[in-house]
Amino acid sequence: MDKPSHLSVVIDLSLTQWTLCAQSTNPPGITLQDFLSQLLAFLNAHIACKDENTLAVFGAFPGQSVMLYSSTGEVTTTTAESTDANTYRPFRTLDSTIMSSIAERLDSYDGMTEEAPIGLVGCLTKALCYINRTITTALSSSQGGEGAAASVDPRILVLSVSPDQSSTYIPIMNSIFSAQKLKVTIDVGKIFGAENVFLQQAAHLTGGAYVQVERADALLQYMMMSFLPAPAIRQLISVPTQDRVDFRAACFCHKRIVEVGFVCSVCLSIFCQPVPVCSTCRTKFPMKTLQRLRDARPLAAPPGNAPPRPPVQKNGTTTPARPG
Amino acid sequence: MAPPAGRRVGDDFVDDSDSDVSITGLDDETSRAKAKGKGKAIDRNKKDKGKAKAKEQPYAWEASYSRSWDTVQEDERGRLEGAVQDWIARGRRRRLLAPAAAIRRTIIRHLVLVLDLSSAMLDRDMRPTRFDLMLQYAREFITEWFDQNPLGQIGVVGMRGGLGERIGEMSGNPQDVLKAISERHKLEPTGEPSLQNAIEMARASMSHLPTHSSREITIIFGSLTTCDPGNIHDTLDECLKDRIRISIVALAAEMKICRDLCAKTGGVFGVALNEGHFKDLLFELIPPPAQRAVARAGAPGANPAADLMIMGFPMRLPDTSPPSLCVCHSQMKSEGFLCPRCLAKVCDVPTDCDICGLMIVSSPHLARSYHHLFPVKPYAAVMSLEDTPDPSKRCHGCSVAFRDTPATMLGAAGEGMSPLGRYRCPECQNDFCTECDVFVHDVVHCCPGCGK
């Protein structure tokens, strides 16, 4: 564990979801206050692990994505912090910057208008841009001596409480592929809400951990066990992860999950039944193909039933929720 | 003879090698590609140096000769690093300025890679030999190609001793293709190349493919001759009928037949100037080609190249599931993918199920090609801050601070470079820095501001 590790945390700050989470009793929920205090303890632990560890925190608010804190000091807070002799200075800066940034933004939201979908995609791409910049500056400063391998071990942690948004499918897949290229691991902590298929795929494809938190009041323990170790140590410390990943796709017409889909060869849009014209690119398909496909298809099952799957032992996962 | 007026001292020494600017760490293919001057061109140009940048060129071939070393200037501290960085960034921006409209591209691709294994490939003008370099770049090309086109298939054919040799069968698994070209002793170059035999062999292996996939042949050709049994123009006509696109990367010089093959079939022809240029030319063939407009007399309206394909999306079995036999290798394994139609276990996707013939694809494979269909709009360079009422101080992507004063532009001020280092997205009107600009357009394909 020689390499310093960089952690980018993306916090889902959807107000409706957090209210629901605070009110839920089964499974036991957690308020935003408690969550933030446990999160700050985790972030302090990350900085304390190694002196060169770097951190960046992004908040996914409804309709916008903001960088809340970064260890290279890009985010400055307007409130003056009082010096406290009992607190370790870096921890104090971190805590106060994050809390004041969140408080500033949250004040601007009123409960009247319908909440816009959270800017999760914006946060992911910003985290990737930030990581890209730290890698390139590290490379250009260390050129001429050391190898070309990145001297930082980057990872992204997404703490999510909201369900999937079908409109974010393509951007999230693009982010996953760029994370693969940059060798970034994406971990996901699902604190509340139904299973998030896109984030499951993100964790699986980048070699990260997807953890469904069942006891939200013990969140700090989950975070320390699963998300604190750097990717290099994860071969030694076995981190709990989700093995059964749903790679099925959702059809473009009904947003239903399909197992056998019909794909347009031009635009790769997926349909659940043979259509004469593709709705995305408006190409007409030859009649012969449609005939052949309609004859070859088994009798259409009523919508909503997926064929029974062979049982797979897994720790308490429920059937996957449908996106969108 | 007195030197003409304006001739600078020290011009007698001419570095004839490829690198005209010898700065450590400069990996600049564009400048090297331009400065492939031979001795004679420099001789003539010296006399013209008094005039501005040798505008009068008595010979036509001098027009392509440009003196890239003049544009590199020192900054106020006498260092060249800034100029070098600028040059590299400009090269990258130039590539991005290519139109990124959402044109129709064929995503399902079948490619036959034809490698020249004739004795001309043992020439040492590219280090260590053309043959070794070709193999190395072919490996990188294949890896990158499958990365960008996961639904494609590659087959490998060699041209050796006047015959076409089938080196690798058409396969969708990158490991299989790499294995086929890994055995170096089987690929020793000898004899004469035969373009016609190789193209015929490639064409035959692609004849059974459906029409909606694109059929391509990419030839790496190092010789100046071809030794054909018949009329190669007949082969060309056959290829046109089969709608095969031929692209050639030549290592020696341009041959008219190669140029014709590419032009008529709609492919790309290039002659590699040096190693870096060779790699660039080869990698240009990786993104899916634009679909050509096919004029058909019958069936107007129905696009013959479009078809509806049936695909299955599997469920992945983890390591903990009970072991069973896989249908591809008949080996006992725990992990694998289940075909949704016949519930057979296959080892790896994408593949065709061996039992029921269904194409099994996982949704990330399809998603990998989406960025070709929904590209990000190029960012406009911000020249001045007069129009913006409240410019942001930091890059929207990585939060690095922008410079306040415009930097002096070396060389041509245009070419899409912003003196303030800001680039604006036309949709969300956010400003980004140079790094983020290149990163977003090359890697992420999704603008952080728009969230699309």
Interface residues (C-beta under 8 A of the other chain):
Chain A: S65 M67 S70 E74 V75 G119 V121 G122 T125 K126 L128 C129 Y130 N132 R133 T136 Q143 G144 T168 Y169 I170 P171 M173 N174 S175 I176 F177 S178 K181 L182 Q201 L205 D243 R244 V245 D246 F247 R248 A249 V258 E259 V260 G261 F262 V263 C264 S265 V266 C267 L268 I270 F271 P274 V275 C278 C281 T283 K284 F285 P286 T289 L290 L293 A296 P307 R309 P310 V312 Q313 K314
Chain B: T24 G25 R104 T106 I107 I108 H212 S213 Q291 G301 A302 N303 P304 A305 A306 D307 L308 M309 I310 M311 G312 F313 P314 M315 R316 L317 P318 D319 T320 S321 F337 L338 P340 R341 L343 L358 S362 S363 P364 L366 A367 R368 S369 Y370 H371 L373 F374 R394 C395 H396 G397 C398 S399 V400 A401 E435 C436 F439 V440 V443 V444 H445 C446 C447 P448 G449 G451 K452
